[in-house]
Amino acid sequence: MEEKRNGPLQGSRLLVIGLVAVIIVLGLAIVVLAIGQAGTMETADQRVNALAGSNDECVVCHERTTPGIVQQYGVSTMAAAEVSCRQCHEVARDYPGAVEHEGAFVLQSPTTAQCATCHETEVAQFNQSRHGLPAYIAYAGAQDLPPDHLALYESIPEGTFNPDRSRNDIYHLEGPDVTRFTCEVCHDIGKPAEDGSVGQCQKCHLRHEFSLEQVRKPETCNACHIGPDHPQYEIYVESPHGIAYATNSEHWNWDAEPGTLTVEDFPAPTCAVCHISGFGGTGTTHDVGDRLTWYLFAPVSERRPAWQDNQTRMQTVCGECHNDDYIDEFYEDGDLLVAAVNDWVLESREIIKPLQENGLMTDEPFDQPIDFTFFDLWHHWGRTTKFGAWMQGPDYSQWHGAYEVLRELAELQAIVDEELEAAGIEP
């Protein structure tokens, strides 16, 4: 009888003990998680501020007037390397573009001449790139360049290859009240400064933190490489590389030392890994065309000078993850697509030729609806077809690319036939 009475009581005790054990384990888990999160937050918030407690006049004053800038620069690697505000901003009284400021003369925005003091190689590479003078000339034209800048431009691969200049016509058609917020915002990355140096490094390296993580992330390129004529960021997002970035990049080593990147740091590439970063056996460059095979931006694409060397450098990056057979086949297929798009653009030129030969198209740019249709065909859809293929974005190659080219070809033919019939000429 005693044993029977104790049975339920003993079971109740075991149940209570079990519940207490579960509560203790859950409590310990919550404590460990909280400690881990606190440690992570503490690490993120405890970046060393090299300007903390500084008595420098620039720092003391700007801590009152622009504290955000001081905070950003304080945690930068440049501040940690003891690069002062004066070394970038302060110049002689007669320096081009200098303004008087608190008893000194400064550049409100340092030029690449200042950057070259420490980053000479990077600036030299930039000056040979698509981001240099060719970006600026794409809207402003080369007619007003001084001799030294013209010589520099003509030494750049994009300077020796002169594609259709109709984009300049759009710039002039829109006028400065508009282009201040449109063309110039992106293309001024290659604008000459008053001191003769070229470019604006801060278009990519956002002031004043100059973070490696920021400049390596594809969102940085998204500032300009987006939209119907060069949707590289949008293509990247839908590509296998972009999917890997979107789903796993919190584990990537964004602060890895430049020139040392491997697949352990970046299991999939970003824009910077493919086009700029030292990755595997390929060295770092600030010439964004250094690994490209084609002038994909042109109406009819041609191969770049020394394209074989460029291809080797890019394929070395690809080879960190992909085998040779895959890479070779991909390049062969990409070349065939470029040729196909070239043929479509050449066909569009043949379609409008009867209007030109019969004086039914004016020489003025963008004064007839057909001008816009013809321009869109190569500048928006033809380029997007090519970019989408090489960056593995099938939706952009197809529905934002090839399909639109074919639609524009049909539209061009209809416009031409209608104009010829209206003029009493047999289509």
Secondary structure, 3 states (H helix, E strand, C coil): CHHHHHHHHHHHHHHHHHHHHHHHHHHHHHHHHHHHHHHHHHHHHCCCCCCCCCCCHHHHHHHHHCHHHHHHHHCCHHHHCCCCHHHHHECCCCCCCCEEECCEEECCCCCHHHHCCCCHHHHHHHHCCCCCHHHHHHHHCCCCCCHHHHHHHHHCHHHHCCCCCHHHHHHHHHCHHHHCCCHHHHHHHHCECCCCCECCHHHCCCCCCCCHHHHHCHHHHCCCCCCCCCCHHHHHHHCHHHHHHHHHHHHCCCCCCCCCECCCCCCCCCHHHHHCCCECCECCCCCCCCCCCECCCCCCCCECCCHHHHHHHHHHHHCCCCCHHHHHHHHHHHHHHHHHHHHHHHHHHHHHHHHHHCCCCCCCCCCCHHHHHHHHHHHHHHHHHHHHHHCCCHHHHHHHHHHHHHHHHHHHHHHHHHHHHHCCCCC
